[in-house]
Amino acid sequence: GFDGHNFIVGLAEHLRNLLVTQDARTAELMEVPESVRKKYAEQSRQTPPPLLLTWLNLATQADIQYKGSKNQRLTVELALMKMAHISHVVSADT
């Protein structure tokens, strides 16, 4: 098992960092080692900003809903399924 809330919060933070590193000027503001910043930059180049924003929005919604959910695991799983579906739709459009 895993702690679903920690997972979704960590995923949201990761997505935010990917968005931040898409612009070299804002990437410099991250308080992480240069090697980590470079890895974020590499990953962020592989994903369009609108998709990252959508994923971040879904992760944030799951974070908000998590504590009030009677089935917390389903909340996390549903967010991941939505992210996968959005990815599929975006890649089919390109």
N, C-alpha and C positions, 0 to 999 in steps of 0.2 A: 504494500500500500504506500500511499504518498499523502502528504498534506496538500489537499487541493487548493486551499487558499494561498499557501506559499507558492505553489506552482503558478497560479494565475497571476499573482502579483509579480513574480519573477519574470514571467513571460511578458507582461505589460512593460516592465522596466527595460527588458531586452529590446522590445519593439521601439520604445521611445529612444533608446540609445542608437538604434539603427537610423531612425529619422534624423537625430541630431548630427550624426556623422555623414549624412548625405551632403552637407555643406561644410567645406573645410574650415570656414570661419567659426562655425558653431562647434565643430568637432574639437577645436582647441580648448573649448570651455569645459570639456569632460575631465573629471578628476580621476583618470585611470592611467595606468602605464601606457607608454607609447605603443608597445606591442599589442595591447588590447585594443587601443584606438584603431590601429591598422587592421586588425581582424574585423572590427565593426565596419570600417570603411569598405573592406572587401565584400562583406556580406550585404551591405546596404546597396552596393552597385548592382546587385543581382535582383533587386526587388523594386518595382516602381513605387514612388511615394504615395500615390492614392491607395495602393494595396496595403502598405504599411499603416496608413492612417485608418483604414477600415479594420484591420486586425487589431490595432490599438484600441479602437472604439469598442470592438467586441470583447476584448479582454477587460476593459474598464467596466463595461456593463456586467460582465460575469462577476467581477470583484464586488460591485455594488450589490448584486443579487445574492451573492454567496451566503452571507450570514443569515439572511432571512429565509433561505431555501430549506425545505424539508428533505430534499434530496440533493445535497451539495455536490456530490460526485457527478450527478447528471448535469448540474449547472456548468461545471468545467468541461465535461464531455460535449455538451451541446455547443459551447463556445468554440471548441476545437473543430467540431463538425462544420459549423458555420464558416470558420476560417478556411477549412479545406474546400468547401463548396465555392466560396468567393474566389479562391485561387484558381479553381477549375474553370469558373466562368470567365475570369480575366484572361487566363491563358488561351481559352477557346476563342476569345475575341481578337487576339493578336495574330 
